[in-house]
Amino acid sequence: DKYSYSTIFMLLQNIRSLTWSLFVLNLAFLVSCQKPTKSPEAYETNPSLTDADLGQLLMVGFRGQEIDSVSALVKEQLRSGEIGHTILFDFDYVNKVFDRNIVSVAQVQQYLRDIQALAPAPMFKAIDQEGGRVLRLKPDYGYATLPSAQYLGELNDVDSTRFYGKVNAQQLQNSGFNVNFAPVVDLNVNPENPVIGGIERSFGATTEQVVQHAAAWIQPHADAGVLSVLKHFPGHGSSQADSHKGIADVTASWTEEELRPFKLLLDSVSLTAVMTAHVFNRSIDSIYPATLSPHYIKSMLREDISYEGIVFSDDMHMKAVSAEFGFKTAIRQAILAGVDVLVFGNNLEYDESVARTTIATLRELLAEGAITEARLRQSIERVRTTLQKM
């Protein structure tokens, strides 16, 4: 025999050892090729973005006239930064009573100071103070009265508009607000419009008139460190329906001229932001209204107009969004469209946990790859940069 038994035994041992090594290497290779996955729970326990980071994308209203009357759940979300920004109202729409947030000048001052004191970061503290019918800070509470935009446009005295803009800016600054959801720069294309022309919210029907008066209104606010939010992009003036109640289809009425006030003002006036409209135009997007559509925000606003500032959504509880799309779809589409701050006035309906629910939804969308962390960080950076300027 050519080989001894001992030699054959050693050869068999070496073959077995080699086979085992190959098996282990193959198993390691197969494991390394498996695509790693993260469940929503993994993002919750070890998030790259904290709740306070994501809270910078949310503006939420809530009930209370002093900090001690605010619910424990809301205060928890303020302390954690889940509610990154807030908006005040005088009228509680759900309960149909004027007992929401505003009683007097001194009360509002203290209330906003206390809210900010709970928060881990600077906040946008907002109000809708346009004048005329949209006046949250009323003379009954110790504030100056303000005429409507339509009155000022018909008067057509830019100095008068500037005067009232200064009065408003000073009282907002004195009370502690740093964001005013005004002026309306919609063209008064349809005087019977139930939410614009019909309640005197537009300065006029021509671009020149709207731009002149809006600029005169905005500048005193900028001087006072109050961010003016131009609304409602890309133009709500031609609508025949109220987007608070359902779809506002402007397919047959909207024209590109309605974009021009936004372009001219954003090019020339400092310390401004934009609020989107929930208007629907099937010739631009056959599925989504402007707030949820990249065709409007990414293309028209960011690319065509070259706007780089903050985009606020109109209230996400308005029926044109909330009744037509699921909550998760609405959040996903608003982010993909380019909205920076999702506004929940929490007044058309009331949900004290809406900030927490929205943050959980954002984490689910991240885990699914439906939105990206880079996209969210882009908005967070815009918000923080703007707050630093104010």
C-alpha positions as CSV (number, residue, x, y, z in Angstrom):
1,D,0.0,0.0,0.0
2,K,1.3,3.4,-1.0
3,Y,0.0,5.3,2.1
4,S,0.1,4.3,5.7
5,Y,-3.1,4.3,7.9
6,S,-1.7,7.3,9.8
7,T,-1.1,9.3,6.7
8,I,-4.6,8.5,5.4
9,F,-6.1,9.5,8.8
10,M,-4.3,12.9,8.7
11,L,-5.4,13.5,5.2
12,L,-9.1,12.9,6.1
13,Q,-8.7,15.3,9.1
14,N,-7.3,18.0,6.9
15,I,-10.2,17.6,4.4
16,R,-12.8,17.8,7.2
17,S,-11.1,21.0,8.6
18,L,-11.0,22.6,5.1
19,T,-14.7,21.7,4.5
20,W,-15.7,23.3,7.8
21,S,-13.7,26.4,7.1
22,L,-15.4,26.8,3.7
23,F,-18.8,26.3,5.2
24,V,-18.2,29.1,7.8
25,L,-16.8,31.5,5.2
26,N,-19.8,30.8,2.9
27,L,-22.3,31.4,5.8
28,A,-20.6,34.7,6.7
29,F,-20.7,35.8,3.1
30,L,-24.5,35.0,2.8
31,V,-25.2,36.9,6.1
32,S,-23.2,39.9,4.9
33,C,-25.3,40.0,1.7
34,Q,-28.6,40.3,3.5
35,K,-30.0,43.9,3.1
36,P,-30.2,45.5,6.5
37,T,-33.7,46.7,7.5
38,K,-34.9,49.1,10.2
39,S,-38.4,48.9,11.6
40,P,-40.3,52.0,12.8
41,E,-39.5,50.7,16.3
42,A,-35.8,50.9,15.6
43,Y,-36.1,54.5,14.6
44,E,-38.1,55.2,17.8
45,T,-35.5,53.7,20.1
46,N,-32.4,55.1,18.4
47,P,-33.4,58.0,16.2
48,S,-31.0,60.0,14.1
49,L,-33.4,62.9,14.4
50,T,-34.7,63.6,17.9
51,D,-38.3,64.4,18.7
52,A,-37.2,68.0,19.2
53,D,-35.7,68.1,15.8
54,L,-38.9,66.8,14.2
55,G,-40.9,69.2,16.3
56,Q,-39.3,72.1,14.4
57,L,-41.5,71.0,11.5
58,L,-44.7,71.4,13.5
59,M,-46.9,74.4,14.5
60,V,-49.7,73.4,16.8
61,G,-52.5,75.3,18.5
62,F,-54.0,74.3,21.8
63,R,-56.4,75.5,24.4
64,G,-55.5,77.6,27.4
65,Q,-55.2,81.3,28.5
66,E,-52.5,80.8,31.1
67,I,-49.8,78.1,31.4
68,D,-51.5,76.4,34.4
69,S,-54.7,75.9,32.3
70,V,-52.8,74.1,29.5
71,S,-53.3,70.3,29.7
72,A,-50.5,68.1,31.0
73,L,-50.2,66.3,27.7
74,V,-49.6,69.5,25.8
75,K,-47.1,70.7,28.4
76,E,-45.2,67.4,28.0
77,Q,-45.0,67.9,24.2
78,L,-43.9,71.5,24.7
79,R,-41.1,70.4,27.1
80,S,-39.9,67.7,24.8
81,G,-40.0,70.0,21.8
82,E,-42.5,67.8,19.9
83,I,-44.6,71.0,19.7
84,G,-42.0,73.2,18.1
85,H,-44.1,76.2,17.3
86,T,-47.6,77.5,18.2
87,I,-50.4,79.7,17.0
88,L,-53.0,81.5,19.1
89,F,-56.8,82.1,18.5
90,D,-59.5,84.0,20.3
91,F,-62.4,81.9,19.0
92,D,-62.7,78.2,19.8
93,Y,-64.3,76.9,16.6
94,V,-65.2,73.5,18.0
95,N,-66.9,74.8,21.1
96,K,-68.2,78.0,19.3
97,V,-67.1,80.3,22.1
98,F,-64.5,83.1,22.5
99,D,-62.5,81.6,25.2
100,R,-59.5,80.0,23.4
101,N,-56.2,81.8,24.1
102,I,-56.7,85.6,24.2
103,V,-58.1,87.8,27.0
104,S,-56.0,90.9,27.2
105,V,-52.6,92.3,26.2
106,A,-50.9,91.5,29.5
107,Q,-52.4,88.0,29.6
108,V,-51.1,87.3,26.1
109,Q,-47.6,88.6,26.9
110,Q,-47.3,86.4,30.0
111,Y,-48.9,83.4,28.2
112,L,-46.4,83.5,25.3
113,R,-43.5,84.0,27.7
114,D,-44.5,80.9,29.7
115,I,-45.0,78.8,26.6
116,Q,-41.5,79.7,25.4
117,A,-40.0,79.0,28.8
118,L,-41.2,75.4,28.6
119,A,-39.7,74.8,25.2
120,P,-36.2,73.6,24.6
121,A,-35.6,75.9,21.6
122,P,-36.8,79.2,20.1
123,M,-40.4,79.0,18.7
124,F,-42.4,80.6,16.0
125,K,-45.3,82.2,18.0
126,A,-47.9,83.0,15.3
127,I,-51.3,84.7,14.8
128,D,-53.6,85.5,12.0
129,Q,-53.8,89.3,12.2
130,E,-54.8,90.6,8.8
131,G,-57.3,93.3,9.7
132,G,-61.0,93.5,9.0
133,R,-62.8,90.2,9.5
134,V,-59.6,88.3,10.3
135,L,-58.6,89.9,13.6
136,R,-57.7,87.6,16.4
137,L,-56.4,90.5,18.6
138,K,-59.5,92.6,18.9
139,P,-60.3,96.0,20.5
140,D,-62.3,94.1,23.2
141,Y,-58.9,92.7,24.4
142,G,-57.2,96.0,24.4
143,Y,-55.7,96.0,20.9
144,A,-56.0,98.5,18.1
145,T,-58.6,97.9,15.4
146,L,-57.4,97.4,11.8
147,P,-59.3,98.0,8.6
148,S,-59.6,95.2,6.0
149,A,-57.1,94.8,3.1
150,Q,-60.0,95.7,0.7
151,Y,-60.6,99.0,2.5
152,L,-57.0,99.9,2.3
153,G,-56.8,98.9,-1.3
154,E,-59.8,101.0,-2.2
155,L,-58.5,103.9,-0.2
156,N,-55.3,103.4,-2.3
157,D,-53.1,105.5,0.0
158,V,-49.9,103.6,0.6
159,D,-49.0,105.7,3.5
160,S,-52.2,104.7,5.3
161,T,-51.4,101.1,4.7
162,R,-47.9,101.6,6.1
163,F,-49.4,103.3,9.1
164,Y,-51.7,100.5,10.0
165,G,-48.9,98.0,9.2
166,K,-46.8,99.8,11.8
167,V,-49.5,99.8,14.4
168,N,-50.0,96.1,14.0
169,A,-46.3,95.2,13.9
170,Q,-45.7,97.1,17.2
171,Q,-48.6,95.5,19.0
172,L,-47.5,92.0,17.8
173,Q,-43.9,92.6,18.9
174,N,-45.1,94.0,22.3
175,S,-47.3,90.9,22.9
176,G,-44.5,88.5,22.0
177,F,-45.6,87.3,18.5
178,N,-42.9,86.8,15.9
179,V,-45.0,85.5,13.0
180,N,-48.1,87.0,11.4
181,F,-50.0,85.0,8.8
182,A,-50.5,88.0,6.7
183,P,-50.8,89.7,4.3
184,V,-53.1,88.1,1.9
185,V,-51.6,88.7,-1.6
186,D,-54.3,86.8,-3.5
187,L,-55.7,88.8,-6.4
188,N,-59.4,89.7,-6.0
189,V,-60.2,87.8,-9.2
190,N,-63.6,86.7,-7.9
191,P,-65.2,89.3,-5.7
192,E,-67.8,86.7,-4.6
193,N,-65.1,84.3,-3.4
194,P,-66.3,83.1,0.0
195,V,-62.9,83.1,1.7
196,I,-61.1,86.0,0.0
197,G,-63.1,88.7,-2.0
198,G,-66.3,87.9,-0.2
199,I,-64.9,88.9,3.2
200,E,-62.6,91.7,2.0
201,R,-59.2,90.0,2.5
202,S,-57.6,91.1,-0.8
203,F,-56.0,94.5,-1.5
204,G,-57.3,94.5,-5.1
205,A,-57.7,92.8,-8.4
206,T,-54.4,94.0,-10.0
207,T,-50.9,92.8,-9.3
208,E,-49.6,96.4,-9.0
209,Q,-52.1,97.4,-6.4
210,V,-51.6,94.2,-4.3
211,V,-47.8,94.4,-4.4
212,Q,-47.7,98.1,-3.4
213,H,-50.0,97.7,-0.4
214,A,-48.6,94.4,0.7
215,A,-45.0,95.8,0.6
216,A,-46.1,98.8,2.7
217,W,-47.7,96.4,5.2
218,I,-44.8,94.0,5.4
219,Q,-41.9,96.4,5.9
220,P,-42.9,97.7,9.4
221,H,-43.3,94.1,10.5
222,A,-39.8,93.3,9.3
223,D,-38.5,96.3,11.2
224,A,-40.2,94.9,14.3
225,G,-38.7,91.4,13.8
226,V,-42.1,89.9,12.9
227,L,-42.1,87.4,10.0
228,S,-44.8,88.2,7.4
229,V,-46.3,85.1,5.7
230,L,-47.6,85.7,2.2
231,K,-50.7,83.7,1.5
232,H,-52.2,81.7,-0.2
233,F,-49.7,80.3,-2.8
234,P,-50.2,79.9,-5.7
235,G,-53.3,82.1,-5.5
236,H,-56.8,81.6,-3.9
237,G,-58.5,84.7,-5.3
238,S,-60.3,83.0,-8.2
239,S,-61.8,80.1,-6.2
240,Q,-65.6,79.7,-5.8
241,A,-65.3,77.3,-2.9
242,D,-64.0,77.4,0.7
243,S,-61.1,75.0,1.2
244,H,-61.9,74.9,4.9
245,K,-65.0,72.9,3.9
246,G,-63.8,70.8,1.0
247,I,-62.1,70.8,-2.5
248,A,-61.6,74.3,-4.0
249,D,-61.1,73.5,-7.7
250,V,-59.6,76.5,-9.6
251,T,-58.9,74.6,-12.8
252,A,-61.1,76.8,-14.9
253,S,-60.4,80.1,-13.1
254,W,-56.7,80.3,-12.0
255,T,-54.1,82.1,-14.2
256,E,-50.4,82.5,-13.9
257,E,-50.9,86.2,-13.1
258,E,-51.9,85.1,-9.6
259,L,-48.2,84.1,-9.1
260,R,-46.8,87.5,-9.8
261,P,-47.5,89.1,-6.4
262,F,-45.5,86.3,-4.7
263,K,-42.6,86.6,-7.1
264,L,-42.4,90.4,-6.9
265,L,-42.7,90.6,-3.1
266,L,-40.3,87.7,-2.4
267,D,-37.7,89.3,-4.6
268,S,-37.9,92.7,-3.0
269,V,-39.1,92.5,0.6
270,S,-37.2,91.1,3.6
271,L,-38.3,88.7,6.4
272,T,-41.1,87.0,4.5
273,A,-42.3,83.5,4.3
274,V,-45.0,81.7,2.2
275,M,-48.2,79.8,3.1
276,T,-49.6,77.3,0.7
277,A,-53.2,77.1,-0.4
278,H,-55.2,73.8,-0.5
279,V,-56.5,74.7,-4.0
280,F,-56.8,72.0,-6.7
281,N,-55.9,72.6,-10.3
282,R,-56.1,69.4,-12.4
283,S,-54.1,71.1,-15.3
284,I,-51.1,71.3,-12.9
285,D,-51.6,68.2,-10.7
286,S,-54.6,65.9,-11.3
287,I,-54.3,64.2,-7.8
288,Y,-53.1,66.6,-5.2
289,P,-53.9,70.2,-4.1
290,A,-51.1,72.7,-3.9
291,T,-50.0,72.0,-0.3
292,L,-49.4,68.4,-1.2
293,S,-47.9,68.8,-4.7
294,P,-44.3,69.1,-5.8
295,H,-45.5,70.8,-9.0
296,Y,-46.4,73.9,-7.0
297,I,-43.8,74.1,-4.2
298,K,-40.7,72.4,-5.7
299,S,-41.3,73.5,-9.3
300,M,-43.2,76.8,-9.2
301,L,-42.0,78.3,-5.9
302,R,-38.5,76.9,-5.4
303,E,-37.3,76.6,-9.0
304,D,-39.3,79.1,-11.1
305,I,-39.4,81.9,-8.5
306,S,-36.1,80.8,-6.9
307,Y,-37.6,81.1,-3.4
308,E,-35.4,79.6,-0.6
309,G,-37.2,80.6,2.5
310,I,-39.8,78.8,4.7
311,V,-43.0,77.3,3.4
312,F,-45.9,76.9,5.9
313,S,-48.8,74.7,5.1
314,D,-52.3,76.1,5.4
315,D,-54.1,74.3,8.3
316,M,-53.8,70.6,7.8
317,H,-57.2,70.1,9.5
318,M,-59.0,71.9,6.6
319,K,-61.3,69.6,4.8
320,A,-59.7,70.0,1.4
321,V,-56.9,67.9,2.9
322,S,-58.2,66.1,5.9
323,A,-61.4,64.8,4.3
324,E,-59.8,63.9,0.9
325,F,-56.6,62.2,2.0
326,G,-55.5,59.9,4.8
327,F,-53.4,61.5,7.5
328,K,-50.3,59.6,6.6
329,T,-50.7,60.4,2.9
330,A,-51.2,64.1,3.7
331,I,-48.0,64.2,5.8
332,R,-46.0,62.3,3.3
333,Q,-47.1,64.4,0.3
334,A,-46.7,67.8,2.2
335,I,-43.0,66.8,3.0
336,L,-42.3,65.6,-0.5
337,A,-43.9,68.7,-2.0
338,G,-41.6,70.9,0.0
339,V,-43.5,72.2,3.0
340,D,-41.2,73.1,5.9
341,V,-43.7,73.7,8.7
342,L,-46.9,71.7,9.0
343,V,-49.6,73.8,10.6
344,F,-52.3,72.2,12.8
345,G,-54.3,75.1,14.2
346,N,-56.2,72.4,16.2
347,N,-59.2,74.6,16.1
348,L,-61.3,73.2,13.2
349,E,-61.0,69.9,15.1
350,Y,-59.1,69.3,18.4
351,D,-56.5,66.7,19.1
352,E,-54.1,67.3,21.9
353,S,-51.7,64.5,20.7
354,V,-51.5,65.7,17.1
355,A,-47.8,66.6,17.4
356,R,-46.9,63.2,18.9
357,T,-49.0,61.5,16.2
358,T,-47.3,63.4,13.4
359,I,-43.8,62.7,14.7
360,A,-44.7,59.0,14.9
361,T,-46.0,59.2,11.3
362,L,-42.8,60.9,10.1
363,R,-40.7,58.1,11.7
364,E,-42.8,55.5,9.9
365,L,-42.3,57.2,6.6
366,L,-38.6,57.4,7.3
367,A,-38.4,53.7,8.1
368,E,-40.3,52.8,4.9
369,G,-38.1,55.0,2.8
370,A,-41.0,57.2,1.7
371,I,-39.2,60.3,2.8
372,T,-35.6,60.9,3.6
373,E,-33.8,62.3,6.6
374,A,-31.9,64.7,4.3
375,R,-35.2,66.2,3.2
376,L,-36.4,66.7,6.8
377,R,-33.0,68.2,7.8
378,Q,-33.4,70.7,4.9
379,S,-36.5,72.1,6.5
380,I,-35.2,72.0,10.0
381,E,-32.2,74.1,8.9
382,R,-34.5,76.6,7.1
383,V,-36.5,77.0,10.3
384,R,-33.5,77.5,12.6
385,T,-31.8,79.9,10.2
386,T,-34.9,82.0,10.0
387,L,-35.3,82.1,13.8
388,Q,-31.7,83.2,14.2
389,K,-32.5,86.2,11.9
390,M,-35.4,87.4,14.0
